[in-house]
């Protein structure tokens, strides 16, 4: 998949590529909720409603949970060194926004304490009964031969055991690192 992108998406992607890479820059929850970039505390998820660019693939190869898109998009990028996934930070119980707890290496939902491992897999005996969905993720070509960057599409979600074409095993649900 190698769709063309718009000039607006290109600008957003460049901004994202410059602004970030804060692997390990944990934002501590205040009480049971994190603070948005506008200073408001929230628990309700607000998953982005349009695709966004996330910069070059290679920068995400070191394994970890990349949080830079959580505040504004409600998406975490997660690398295991072999492939990259984009987790939708929308609890499958009642839709609150789980946050990444680096010291516990898991996602925690602030509403009813459902826990998810770094791949978004729900832990046993939680209010949430389904793992976190994953957003479509692909490489797109920048205008003018400027290379390829990641595009995350939160409007297309994949479930852990979704039927054909809608499950985590769909080719659009992850990106493999070429040298892995
Ligand atoms: S909304 Fe997440 S556990 Fe209830």
Backbone and ligand atoms as CSV (ligand in chain L), in Angstrom:
chain,resi,resn,atom,element,x,y,z
A,1,UNK,N,N,0.839,-1.178,0.000
A,1,UNK,CA,C,0.000,0.000,0.000
A,1,UNK,C,C,0.884,1.242,0.000
A,2,UNK,N,N,0.678,2.110,-0.971
A,2,UNK,CA,C,1.570,3.245,-1.094
A,2,UNK,C,C,0.789,4.440,-1.608
A,3,UNK,N,N,-0.240,4.861,-0.839
A,3,UNK,CA,C,-1.098,5.926,-1.348
A,3,UNK,C,C,-0.367,7.247,-1.401
A,4,UNK,N,N,-0.793,8.129,-2.307
A,4,UNK,CA,C,-0.270,9.487,-2.331
A,4,UNK,C,C,-0.829,10.244,-1.136
A,5,UNK,N,N,-0.111,11.244,-0.674
A,5,UNK,CA,C,-0.591,12.007,0.457
A,5,UNK,C,C,-0.754,13.458,0.049
A,6,UNK,N,N,-1.555,14.170,0.837
A,6,UNK,CA,C,-1.813,15.563,0.544
A,6,UNK,C,C,-0.707,16.428,1.126
A,7,UNK,N,N,-0.651,17.697,0.644
A,7,UNK,CA,C,0.338,18.623,1.165
A,7,UNK,C,C,0.139,18.850,2.658
A,8,UNK,N,N,-1.146,18.875,3.097
A,8,UNK,CA,C,-1.436,19.091,4.513
A,8,UNK,C,C,-0.874,17.948,5.356
A,9,UNK,N,N,-1.072,16.719,4.883
A,9,UNK,CA,C,-0.559,15.577,5.613
A,9,UNK,C,C,0.964,15.614,5.651
A,10,UNK,N,N,1.556,16.063,4.542
A,10,UNK,CA,C,3.011,16.141,4.477
A,10,UNK,C,C,3.539,17.078,5.551
A,11,UNK,N,N,2.900,18.261,5.665
A,11,UNK,CA,C,3.336,19.235,6.666
A,11,UNK,C,C,3.176,18.675,8.065
A,12,UNK,N,N,2.050,18.008,8.305
A,12,UNK,CA,C,1.816,17.449,9.636
A,12,UNK,C,C,2.859,16.390,9.957
A,13,UNK,N,N,3.220,15.598,8.955
A,13,UNK,CA,C,4.195,14.545,9.179
A,13,UNK,C,C,5.564,15.089,9.492
A,14,UNK,N,N,5.941,16.150,8.797
A,14,UNK,CA,C,7.236,16.756,9.079
A,14,UNK,C,C,7.271,17.286,10.496
A,15,UNK,N,N,6.186,17.932,10.891
A,15,UNK,CA,C,6.113,18.464,12.250
A,15,UNK,C,C,6.246,17.359,13.273
A,16,UNK,N,N,5.551,16.258,13.000
A,16,UNK,CA,C,5.604,15.137,13.935
A,16,UNK,C,C,7.013,14.573,14.007
A,17,UNK,N,N,7.660,14.471,12.852
A,17,UNK,CA,C,9.000,13.880,12.828
A,17,UNK,C,C,9.985,14.727,13.608
A,18,UNK,N,N,9.805,16.048,13.563
A,18,UNK,CA,C,10.724,16.946,14.258
A,18,UNK,C,C,10.432,16.970,15.748
A,19,UNK,N,N,9.129,16.910,16.059
A,19,UNK,CA,C,8.728,17.196,17.428
A,19,UNK,C,C,9.074,16.122,18.438
A,20,UNK,N,N,9.311,14.941,18.025
A,20,UNK,CA,C,9.186,13.886,18.964
A,20,UNK,C,C,10.281,12.977,19.386
A,21,UNK,N,N,9.903,11.727,19.256
A,21,UNK,CA,C,10.622,10.583,19.747
A,21,UNK,C,C,10.927,10.765,21.219
A,22,UNK,N,N,9.911,10.485,21.975
A,22,UNK,CA,C,10.091,10.602,23.415
A,22,UNK,C,C,9.877,9.246,24.054
A,23,UNK,N,N,10.490,8.250,23.462
A,23,UNK,CA,C,10.432,6.935,24.085
A,23,UNK,C,C,10.933,7.066,25.520
A,24,UNK,N,N,10.092,6.652,26.438
A,24,UNK,CA,C,10.491,6.727,27.831
A,24,UNK,C,C,10.134,8.031,28.487
A,25,UNK,N,N,9.572,9.000,27.739
A,25,UNK,CA,C,9.226,10.262,28.395
A,25,UNK,C,C,7.824,10.131,28.968
A,26,UNK,N,N,7.720,9.310,29.964
A,26,UNK,CA,C,6.443,9.010,30.605
A,26,UNK,C,C,5.774,10.259,31.146
A,27,UNK,N,N,4.490,10.435,30.781
A,27,UNK,CA,C,3.712,11.502,31.391
A,27,UNK,C,C,2.961,10.892,32.555
A,28,UNK,N,N,3.219,11.363,33.707
A,28,UNK,CA,C,2.605,10.749,34.871
A,28,UNK,C,C,1.135,11.110,34.970
A,29,UNK,N,N,0.288,10.140,35.273
A,29,UNK,CA,C,-1.105,10.458,35.493
A,29,UNK,C,C,-1.285,11.260,36.767
A,30,UNK,N,N,-2.221,12.162,36.731
A,30,UNK,CA,C,-2.538,12.920,37.926
A,30,UNK,C,C,-3.838,12.357,38.451
A,31,UNK,N,N,-3.763,11.647,39.559
A,31,UNK,CA,C,-4.934,10.939,40.005
A,31,UNK,C,C,-5.206,9.813,39.023
A,32,UNK,N,N,-6.406,9.766,38.513
A,32,UNK,CA,C,-6.774,8.683,37.631
A,32,UNK,C,C,-6.767,9.082,36.178
A,33,UNK,N,N,-6.335,10.276,35.858
A,33,UNK,CA,C,-6.422,10.697,34.467
A,33,UNK,C,C,-5.172,11.459,34.069
A,34,UNK,N,N,-4.868,11.422,32.773
A,34,UNK,CA,C,-3.775,12.227,32.266
A,34,UNK,C,C,-4.291,13.596,31.882
A,35,UNK,N,N,-3.348,14.486,31.562
A,35,UNK,CA,C,-3.712,15.845,31.189
A,35,UNK,C,C,-3.494,16.031,29.698
A,36,UNK,N,N,-4.457,16.610,29.040
A,36,UNK,CA,C,-4.325,16.824,27.608
A,36,UNK,C,C,-3.414,18.008,27.343
A,37,UNK,N,N,-3.071,18.211,26.068
A,37,UNK,CA,C,-2.200,19.326,25.714
A,37,UNK,C,C,-2.874,20.668,25.985
A,38,UNK,N,N,-4.181,20.681,26.139
A,38,UNK,CA,C,-4.876,21.929,26.453
A,38,UNK,C,C,-5.017,22.114,27.961
A,39,UNK,N,N,-4.436,21.212,28.725
A,39,UNK,CA,C,-4.443,21.368,30.169
A,39,UNK,C,C,-5.631,20.735,30.871
A,40,UNK,N,N,-6.533,20.143,30.117
A,40,UNK,CA,C,-7.708,19.539,30.739
A,40,UNK,C,C,-7.421,18.096,31.102
A,41,UNK,N,N,-7.899,17.685,32.235
A,41,UNK,CA,C,-7.785,16.288,32.592
A,41,UNK,C,C,-8.930,15.537,31.937
A,42,UNK,N,N,-8.659,14.321,31.562
A,42,UNK,CA,C,-9.724,13.564,30.919
A,42,UNK,C,C,-9.555,12.071,31.146
A,43,UNK,N,N,-10.623,11.377,31.051
A,43,UNK,CA,C,-10.583,9.931,31.051
A,43,UNK,C,C,-11.184,9.404,29.761
A,44,UNK,N,N,-12.102,10.155,29.171
A,44,UNK,CA,C,-12.789,9.707,27.968
A,44,UNK,C,C,-11.848,9.748,26.773
A,45,UNK,N,N,-11.808,8.665,26.044
A,45,UNK,CA,C,-10.937,8.644,24.882
A,45,UNK,C,C,-11.471,9.557,23.789
A,46,UNK,N,N,-10.547,10.091,23.012
A,46,UNK,CA,C,-10.899,10.969,21.897
A,46,UNK,C,C,-10.023,10.579,20.703
A,47,UNK,N,N,-10.248,9.387,20.222
A,47,UNK,CA,C,-9.434,8.848,19.137
A,47,UNK,C,C,-9.521,9.744,17.905
A,48,UNK,N,N,-8.356,10.003,17.299
A,48,UNK,CA,C,-8.307,10.864,16.109
A,48,UNK,C,C,-9.270,10.351,15.038
A,49,UNK,N,N,-9.848,11.275,14.321
A,49,UNK,CA,C,-10.881,10.929,13.338
A,49,UNK,C,C,-10.380,11.014,11.899
A,50,UNK,N,N,-9.086,11.190,11.738
A,50,UNK,CA,C,-8.538,11.178,10.388
A,50,UNK,C,C,-7.099,10.655,10.438
A,51,UNK,N,N,-6.597,10.184,9.308
A,51,UNK,CA,C,-5.225,9.661,9.290
A,51,UNK,C,C,-4.215,10.755,9.630
A,52,UNK,N,N,-3.082,10.333,10.165
A,52,UNK,CA,C,-2.000,11.286,10.439
A,52,UNK,C,C,-0.661,10.614,10.137
A,53,UNK,N,N,0.344,11.464,9.912
A,53,UNK,CA,C,1.681,10.960,9.603
A,53,UNK,C,C,2.525,10.888,10.873
A,54,UNK,N,N,3.415,9.921,10.903
A,54,UNK,CA,C,4.172,9.670,12.133
A,54,UNK,C,C,5.677,9.604,11.918
A,55,UNK,N,N,6.152,10.065,10.768
A,55,UNK,CA,C,7.592,10.117,10.560
A,55,UNK,C,C,8.148,8.810,9.997
A,56,UNK,N,N,9.469,8.764,9.821
A,56,UNK,CA,C,10.110,7.588,9.212
A,56,UNK,C,C,10.002,6.341,10.078
A,57,UNK,N,N,9.910,5.208,9.424
A,57,UNK,CA,C,9.748,3.932,10.139
A,57,UNK,C,C,10.956,3.596,11.002
A,58,UNK,N,N,12.158,3.876,10.497
A,58,UNK,CA,C,13.372,3.413,11.172
A,58,UNK,C,C,13.487,3.939,12.604
A,59,UNK,N,N,12.921,5.117,12.878
A,59,UNK,CA,C,13.090,5.699,14.209
A,59,UNK,C,C,12.355,4.921,15.293
A,60,UNK,N,N,11.458,4.030,14.867
A,60,UNK,CA,C,10.680,3.274,15.845
A,60,UNK,C,C,11.189,1.850,16.047
A,61,UNK,N,N,12.279,1.509,15.415
A,61,UNK,CA,C,12.713,0.108,15.527
A,61,UNK,C,C,13.143,-0.289,16.943
A,62,UNK,N,N,13.795,0.578,17.717
A,62,UNK,CA,C,14.106,0.151,19.084
A,62,UNK,C,C,12.825,-0.237,19.828
A,63,UNK,N,N,12.778,-1.426,20.406
A,63,UNK,CA,C,11.542,-1.874,21.051
A,63,UNK,C,C,11.091,-0.914,22.143
A,64,UNK,N,N,9.799,-0.677,22.185
A,64,UNK,CA,C,9.262,0.192,23.214
A,64,UNK,C,C,7.885,0.711,22.850
A,65,UNK,N,N,7.334,1.477,23.773
A,65,UNK,CA,C,6.038,2.119,23.581
A,65,UNK,C,C,6.294,3.601,23.342
A,66,UNK,N,N,5.872,4.085,22.209
A,66,UNK,CA,C,6.105,5.483,21.818
A,66,UNK,C,C,4.828,6.273,22.081
A,67,UNK,N,N,4.959,7.282,22.940
A,67,UNK,CA,C,3.774,7.961,23.470
A,67,UNK,C,C,3.439,9.290,22.812
A,68,UNK,N,N,4.228,9.723,21.864
A,68,UNK,CA,C,4.082,11.109,21.417
A,68,UNK,C,C,2.751,11.435,20.751
A,69,UNK,N,N,2.014,10.424,20.349
A,69,UNK,CA,C,0.723,10.704,19.713
A,69,UNK,C,C,-0.457,10.459,20.651
A,70,UNK,N,N,-0.133,10.114,21.880
A,70,UNK,CA,C,-1.232,9.825,22.804
A,70,UNK,C,C,-2.041,11.075,23.120
A,71,UNK,N,N,-1.371,12.163,23.427
A,71,UNK,CA,C,-2.084,13.355,23.899
A,71,UNK,C,C,-3.145,13.834,22.914
A,72,UNK,N,N,-2.775,13.916,21.665
A,72,UNK,CA,C,-3.674,14.526,20.691
A,72,UNK,C,C,-4.417,13.528,19.820
A,73,UNK,N,N,-3.916,12.322,19.732
A,73,UNK,CA,C,-4.533,11.342,18.815
A,73,UNK,C,C,-5.118,10.137,19.525
A,74,UNK,N,N,-4.729,9.920,20.764
A,74,UNK,CA,C,-5.120,8.705,21.480
A,74,UNK,C,C,-4.617,7.449,20.769
A,75,UNK,N,N,-3.394,7.507,20.334
A,75,UNK,CA,C,-2.759,6.365,19.669
A,75,UNK,C,C,-1.367,6.175,20.267
A,76,UNK,N,N,-1.020,4.936,20.548
A,76,UNK,CA,C,0.344,4.577,20.940
A,76,UNK,C,C,0.967,3.772,19.809
A,77,UNK,N,N,2.206,4.072,19.485
A,77,UNK,CA,C,2.964,3.229,18.565
A,77,UNK,C,C,3.816,2.288,19.406
A,78,UNK,N,N,3.787,1.015,19.057
A,78,UNK,CA,C,4.496,0.017,19.853
A,78,UNK,C,C,5.353,-0.838,18.926
A,79,UNK,N,N,6.640,-0.901,19.260
A,79,UNK,CA,C,7.588,-1.694,18.470
A,79,UNK,C,C,8.096,-2.854,19.317
A,80,UNK,N,N,8.199,-4.018,18.661
A,80,UNK,CA,C,8.884,-5.136,19.324
A,80,UNK,C,C,10.224,-5.425,18.643
A,81,UNK,N,N,10.637,-4.482,17.795
A,81,UNK,CA,C,11.892,-4.659,17.069
A,81,UNK,C,C,11.718,-5.379,15.748
A,82,UNK,N,N,10.620,-6.102,15.594
A,82,UNK,CA,C,10.318,-6.830,14.363
A,82,UNK,C,C,9.244,-6.108,13.547
A,83,UNK,N,N,8.270,-5.568,14.267
A,83,UNK,CA,C,7.190,-4.863,13.588
A,83,UNK,C,C,6.647,-3.758,14.487
A,84,UNK,N,N,5.919,-2.863,13.846
A,84,UNK,CA,C,5.349,-1.708,14.536
A,84,UNK,C,C,3.831,-1.797,14.451
A,85,UNK,N,N,3.161,-1.530,15.569
A,85,UNK,CA,C,1.699,-1.480,15.585
A,85,UNK,C,C,1.264,-0.142,16.148
A,86,UNK,N,N,0.023,0.237,15.839
A,86,UNK,CA,C,-0.552,1.485,16.348
A,86,UNK,C,C,-1.782,1.119,17.175
A,87,UNK,N,N,-1.648,1.222,18.486
A,87,UNK,CA,C,-2.737,0.828,19.384
A,87,UNK,C,C,-3.685,1.992,19.604
A,88,UNK,N,N,-4.975,1.732,19.422
A,88,UNK,CA,C,-5.998,2.737,19.719
A,88,UNK,C,C,-6.211,2.769,21.226
A,89,UNK,N,N,-5.974,3.934,21.824
A,89,UNK,CA,C,-6.110,4.056,23.272
A,89,UNK,C,C,-7.579,4.302,23.631
A,90,UNK,N,N,-8.368,3.271,23.378
A,90,UNK,CA,C,-9.802,3.317,23.671
A,90,UNK,C,C,-10.151,2.019,24.386
A,91,UNK,N,N,-10.461,2.123,25.662
A,91,UNK,CA,C,-10.748,0.909,26.432
A,91,UNK,C,C,-11.956,0.190,25.843
A,92,UNK,N,N,-11.839,-1.122,25.731
A,92,UNK,CA,C,-12.921,-1.908,25.134
A,92,UNK,C,C,-14.036,-2.197,26.131
A,93,UNK,N,N,-13.923,-1.664,27.348
A,93,UNK,CA,C,-15.042,-1.771,28.284
A,93,UNK,C,C,-16.034,-0.645,27.998
A,94,UNK,N,N,-15.705,0.574,28.394
A,94,UNK,CA,C,-16.640,1.683,28.195
A,94,UNK,C,C,-15.987,2.899,27.527
A,95,UNK,N,N,-14.818,2.729,26.933
A,95,UNK,CA,C,-14.274,3.782,26.083
A,95,UNK,C,C,-13.399,4.818,26.743
A,96,UNK,N,N,-12.954,4.597,27.973
A,96,UNK,CA,C,-11.979,5.528,28.552
A,96,UNK,C,C,-10.632,5.338,27.838
A,97,UNK,N,N,-9.677,6.209,28.169
A,97,UNK,CA,C,-8.394,6.152,27.480
A,97,UNK,C,C,-7.310,5.565,28.385
A,98,UNK,N,N,-6.897,4.327,28.144
A,98,UNK,CA,C,-5.820,3.749,28.944
A,98,UNK,C,C,-4.523,4.532,28.754
A,99,UNK,N,N,-3.724,4.618,29.801
A,99,UNK,CA,C,-2.425,5.279,29.695
A,99,UNK,C,C,-1.316,4.279,29.970
A,100,UNK,N,N,-0.169,4.584,29.410
A,100,UNK,CA,C,0.983,3.682,29.522
A,100,UNK,C,C,1.688,3.903,30.842
A,101,UNK,N,N,1.876,2.851,31.584
A,101,UNK,CA,C,2.584,2.869,32.861
A,101,UNK,C,C,3.929,2.223,32.626
A,102,UNK,N,N,4.977,3.014,32.365
A,102,UNK,CA,C,6.271,2.445,31.993
A,102,UNK,C,C,6.861,1.582,33.106
A,103,UNK,N,N,6.680,2.006,34.338
A,103,UNK,CA,C,7.302,1.251,35.435
A,103,UNK,C,C,6.629,-0.106,35.644
A,104,UNK,N,N,5.387,-0.234,35.220
A,104,UNK,CA,C,4.695,-1.524,35.340
A,104,UNK,C,C,4.625,-2.252,34.004
A,105,UNK,N,N,5.095,-1.577,32.963
A,105,UNK,CA,C,5.082,-2.141,31.601
A,105,UNK,C,C,3.702,-2.633,31.207
A,106,UNK,N,N,2.702,-1.771,31.395
A,106,UNK,CA,C,1.351,-2.134,30.967
A,106,UNK,C,C,0.507,-0.884,30.810
A,107,UNK,N,N,-0.575,-1.043,30.068
A,107,UNK,CA,C,-1.549,0.023,29.943
A,107,UNK,C,C,-2.594,-0.148,31.049
A,108,UNK,N,N,-2.981,0.992,31.627
A,108,UNK,CA,C,-3.953,0.970,32.712
A,108,UNK,C,C,-5.129,1.857,32.331
A,109,UNK,N,N,-6.331,1.312,32.419
A,109,UNK,CA,C,-7.513,2.144,32.169
A,109,UNK,C,C,-7.876,2.865,33.462
A,110,UNK,N,N,-8.020,4.188,33.414
A,110,UNK,CA,C,-8.280,4.940,34.643
A,110,UNK,C,C,-9.693,4.759,35.185
A,111,UNK,N,N,-10.605,4.233,34.390
A,111,UNK,CA,C,-12.001,4.190,34.830
A,111,UNK,C,C,-12.309,2.996,35.724
A,112,UNK,N,N,-11.971,1.793,35.276
A,112,UNK,CA,C,-12.280,0.608,36.080
A,112,UNK,C,C,-11.084,-0.325,36.163
A,113,UNK,N,N,-9.907,0.250,35.912
A,113,UNK,CA,C,-8.627,-0.435,36.166
A,113,UNK,C,C,-8.381,-1.669,35.314
A,114,UNK,N,N,-8.945,-1.743,34.145
A,114,UNK,CA,C,-8.551,-2.837,33.247
A,114,UNK,C,C,-7.090,-2.659,32.859
A,115,UNK,N,N,-6.396,-3.775,32.739
A,115,UNK,CA,C,-4.961,-3.773,32.428
A,115,UNK,C,C,-4.717,-4.458,31.090
A,116,UNK,N,N,-3.751,-3.911,30.348
A,116,UNK,CA,C,-3.406,-4.455,29.033
A,116,UNK,C,C,-1.886,-4.511,28.948
A,117,UNK,N,N,-1.375,-5.578,28.349
A,117,UNK,CA,C,0.083,-5.675,28.233
A,117,UNK,C,C,0.597,-4.744,27.134
A,118,UNK,N,N,1.918,-4.683,26.905
A,118,UNK,CA,C,2.456,-3.709,25.930
A,118,UNK,C,C,1.949,-3.909,24.502
A,119,UNK,N,N,1.414,-5.071,24.190
A,119,UNK,CA,C,0.832,-5.300,22.861
A,119,UNK,C,C,-0.668,-4.982,22.847
A,120,UNK,N,N,-1.170,-4.525,23.989
A,120,UNK,CA,C,-2.596,-4.183,24.078
A,120,UNK,C,C,-3.475,-5.365,24.431
A,121,UNK,N,N,-2.873,-6.465,24.826
A,121,UNK,CA,C,-3.652,-7.672,25.154
A,121,UNK,C,C,-4.237,-7.545,26.557
A,122,UNK,N,N,-5.539,-7.726,26.645
A,122,UNK,CA,C,-6.217,-7.567,27.928
A,122,UNK,C,C,-5.814,-8.691,28.879
A,123,UNK,N,N,-5.639,-8.340,30.151
A,123,UNK,CA,C,-5.260,-9.308,31.163
A,123,UNK,C,C,-6.512,-10.016,31.710
A,124,UNK,N,N,-6.328,-11.167,32.334
A,124,UNK,CA,C,-7.500,-11.939,32.789
A,124,UNK,C,C,-8.311,-11.189,33.846
A,125,UNK,N,N,-9.593,-11.498,33.883
A,125,UNK,CA,C,-10.511,-11.018,34.925
A,125,UNK,C,C,-10.605,-9.506,35.003
A,126,UNK,N,N,-10.660,-8.875,33.861
A,126,UNK,CA,C,-10.813,-7.413,33.801
A,126,UNK,C,C,-12.236,-7.061,33.366
A,127,UNK,N,N,-12.629,-5.827,33.646
A,127,UNK,CA,C,-13.912,-5.341,33.125
A,127,UNK,C,C,-13.905,-5.395,31.596
A,128,UNK,N,N,-12.800,-4.964,31.018
A,128,UNK,CA,C,-12.667,-5.077,29.563
A,128,UNK,C,C,-12.478,-6.546,29.198
A,129,UNK,N,N,-13.204,-7.001,28.208
A,129,UNK,CA,C,-13.128,-8.417,27.805
A,129,UNK,C,C,-12.413,-8.602,26.484
A,130,UNK,N,N,-12.016,-7.484,25.890
A,130,UNK,CA,C,-11.365,-7.570,24.576
A,130,UNK,C,C,-10.083,-6.745,24.605
A,131,UNK,N,N,-9.070,-7.215,23.922
A,131,UNK,CA,C,-7.813,-6.471,23.822
A,131,UNK,C,C,-8.044,-5.164,23.077
A,132,UNK,N,N,-7.066,-4.262,23.188
A,132,UNK,CA,C,-7.182,-2.964,22.523
A,132,UNK,C,C,-7.082,-3.129,21.005
A,133,UNK,N,N,-7.905,-2.390,20.304
A,133,UNK,CA,C,-7.884,-2.453,18.845
A,133,UNK,C,C,-6.621,-1.778,18.305
A,134,UNK,N,N,-6.289,-2.125,17.076
A,134,UNK,CA,C,-5.119,-1.535,16.399
A,134,UNK,C,C,-5.572,-0.755,15.183
A,135,UNK,N,N,-4.900,0.359,14.952
A,135,UNK,CA,C,-5.218,1.214,13.807
A,135,UNK,C,C,-4.484,0.710,12.565
A,136,UNK,N,N,-5.053,0.999,11.426
A,136,UNK,CA,C,-4.346,0.713,10.169
A,136,UNK,C,C,-3.055,1.522,10.131
A,137,UNK,N,N,-2.008,0.899,9.614
A,137,UNK,CA,C,-0.708,1.559,9.558
A,137,UNK,C,C,-0.049,1.181,8.235
A,138,UNK,N,N,0.570,2.166,7.582
A,138,UNK,CA,C,1.154,1.926,6.256
A,138,UNK,C,C,2.283,2.916,6.021
A,139,UNK,N,N,3.075,2.649,5.014
A,139,UNK,CA,C,4.077,3.608,4.549
A,139,UNK,C,C,3.509,4.357,3.351
A,140,UNK,N,N,3.673,5.670,3.340
A,140,UNK,CA,C,3.212,6.482,2.217
A,140,UNK,C,C,4.394,7.276,1.661
A,141,UNK,N,N,4.290,7.609,0.401
A,141,UNK,CA,C,5.375,8.326,-0.276
A,141,UNK,C,C,5.188,9.829,-0.177
A,142,UNK,N,N,6.225,10.519,0.244
A,142,UNK,CA,C,6.169,11.973,0.332
A,142,UNK,C,C,6.319,12.594,-1.056
A,143,UNK,N,N,5.755,13.784,-1.236
A,143,UNK,CA,C,5.890,14.454,-2.536
A,143,UNK,C,C,7.355,14.767,-2.847
A,144,UNK,N,N,7.669,14.795,-4.130
A,144,UNK,CA,C,8.997,15.219,-4.555
A,144,UNK,C,C,10.093,14.218,-4.271
A,145,UNK,N,N,9.724,12.957,-4.110
A,145,UNK,CA,C,10.739,11.933,-3.878
A,145,UNK,C,C,11.446,12.069,-2.547
A,146,UNK,N,N,10.729,12.604,-1.551
A,146,UNK,CA,C,11.338,12.842,-0.236
A,146,UNK,C,C,11.282,11.626,0.678
A,147,UNK,N,N,11.028,10.467,0.112
A,147,UNK,CA,C,11.051,9.258,0.921
A,147,UNK,C,C,9.680,8.849,1.405
A,148,UNK,N,N,9.695,7.907,2.329
A,148,UNK,CA,C,8.435,7.357,2.839
A,148,UNK,C,C,8.325,7.595,4.341
A,149,UNK,N,N,7.095,7.790,4.773
A,149,UNK,CA,C,6.828,7.941,6.198
A,149,UNK,C,C,5.625,7.076,6.564
A,150,UNK,N,N,5.443,6.937,7.851
A,150,UNK,CA,C,4.320,6.143,8.363
A,150,UNK,C,C,3.043,6.968,8.319
A,151,UNK,N,N,1.961,6.319,7.900
A,151,UNK,CA,C,0.632,6.920,8.046
A,151,UNK,C,C,-0.199,5.994,8.937
A,152,UNK,N,N,-0.773,6.582,9.973
A,152,UNK,CA,C,-1.660,5.843,10.881
A,152,UNK,C,C,-3.088,6.281,10.595
A,153,UNK,N,N,-3.984,5.307,10.458
A,153,UNK,CA,C,-5.381,5.633,10.169
A,153,UNK,C,C,-6.293,5.100,11.277
A,154,UNK,N,N,-6.652,5.958,12.248
A,154,UNK,CA,C,-7.499,5.507,13.356
A,154,UNK,C,C,-8.950,5.270,12.951
A,155,UNK,N,N,-9.297,5.593,11.714
A,155,UNK,CA,C,-10.672,5.327,11.270
A,155,UNK,C,C,-10.828,3.883,10.801
A,156,UNK,N,N,-9.714,3.166,10.698
A,156,UNK,CA,C,-9.761,1.735,10.333
A,156,UNK,C,C,-9.140,0.937,11.476
A,157,UNK,N,N,-9.969,0.196,12.179
A,157,UNK,CA,C,-9.505,-0.527,13.361
A,157,UNK,C,C,-9.544,-2.031,13.132
A,158,UNK,N,N,-8.611,-2.715,13.795
A,158,UNK,CA,C,-8.494,-4.165,13.675
A,158,UNK,C,C,-8.598,-4.784,15.069
A,159,UNK,N,N,-9.433,-5.802,15.179
A,159,UNK,CA,C,-9.631,-6.478,16.459
A,159,UNK,C,C,-8.746,-7.718,16.556
A,160,UNK,N,N,-8.490,-8.119,17.793
A,160,UNK,CA,C,-7.575,-9.244,18.020
A,160,UNK,C,C,-7.980,-10.479,17.211
A,161,UNK,N,N,-9.235,-10.852,17.281
A,161,UNK,CA,C,-9.672,-12.049,16.559
A,161,UNK,C,C,-10.759,-11.706,15.553
A,162,UNK,N,N,-10.606,-10.555,14.932
A,162,UNK,CA,C,-11.604,-10.141,13.952
A,162,UNK,C,C,-11.633,-11.077,12.753
A,163,UNK,N,N,-12.801,-11.164,12.099
A,163,UNK,CA,C,-12.899,-12.000,10.906
A,163,UNK,C,C,-11.967,-11.510,9.802
A,164,UNK,N,N,-11.910,-12.260,8.730
A,164,UNK,CA,C,-10.974,-11.983,7.634
A,164,UNK,C,C,-10.866,-10.501,7.285
A,165,UNK,N,N,-9.637,-10.012,7.286
A,165,UNK,CA,C,-9.399,-8.628,6.884
A,165,UNK,C,C,-9.624,-7.610,7.980
A,166,UNK,N,N,-10.124,-8.034,9.133
A,166,UNK,CA,C,-10.383,-7.079,10.214
A,166,UNK,C,C,-9.647,-7.454,11.496
A,167,UNK,N,N,-8.817,-8.498,11.429
A,167,UNK,CA,C,-8.108,-8.957,12.615
A,167,UNK,C,C,-6.680,-8.438,12.672
A,168,UNK,N,N,-6.028,-8.711,13.777
A,168,UNK,CA,C,-4.647,-8.265,13.953
A,168,UNK,C,C,-3.710,-8.858,12.907
A,169,UNK,N,N,-4.113,-9.980,12.307
A,169,UNK,CA,C,-3.237,-10.593,11.307
A,169,UNK,C,C,-3.386,-9.957,9.925
A,170,UNK,N,N,-4.237,-8.958,9.805
A,170,UNK,CA,C,-4.365,-8.264,8.519
A,170,UNK,C,C,-3.052,-7.571,8.167
A,171,UNK,N,N,-2.680,-7.550,6.893
A,171,UNK,CA,C,-1.433,-6.867,6.501
A,171,UNK,C,C,-1.442,-5.382,6.825
A,172,UNK,N,N,-2.625,-4.779,6.954
A,172,UNK,CA,C,-2.695,-3.348,7.248
A,172,UNK,C,C,-2.650,-3.043,8.748
A,173,UNK,N,N,-2.572,-4.072,9.584
A,173,UNK,CA,C,-2.606,-3.863,11.027
A,173,UNK,C,C,-1.227,-3.752,11.648
A,174,UNK,N,N,-0.178,-3.890,10.863
A,174,UNK,CA,C,1.185,-3.754,11.393
A,174,UNK,C,C,2.134,-3.437,10.253
A,175,UNK,N,N,3.311,-2.962,10.617
A,175,UNK,CA,C,4.371,-2.673,9.636
A,175,UNK,C,C,5.618,-3.432,10.060
A,176,UNK,N,N,6.158,-4.238,9.159
A,176,UNK,CA,C,7.393,-4.952,9.479
A,176,UNK,C,C,8.587,-4.041,9.197
A,177,UNK,N,N,9.602,-4.120,10.049
A,177,UNK,CA,C,10.846,-3.392,9.782
A,177,UNK,C,C,11.622,-4.169,8.722
A,178,UNK,N,N,12.071,-3.502,7.680
A,178,UNK,CA,C,12.662,-4.217,6.546
A,178,UNK,C,C,13.899,-5.031,6.893
A,179,UNK,N,N,14.633,-4.614,7.910
A,179,UNK,CA,C,15.869,-5.334,8.232
A,179,UNK,C,C,15.715,-6.228,9.449
A,180,UNK,N,N,14.470,-6.485,9.864
A,180,UNK,CA,C,14.247,-7.294,11.078
A,180,UNK,C,C,14.440,-8.768,10.768
L,1,LIG,S1,S,-13.715,1.873,30.693
L,1,LIG,FE1,FE,-11.833,0.844,30.916
L,1,LIG,S2,S,-12.161,-0.570,32.472
L,1,LIG,FE2,FE,-14.072,0.423,32.259
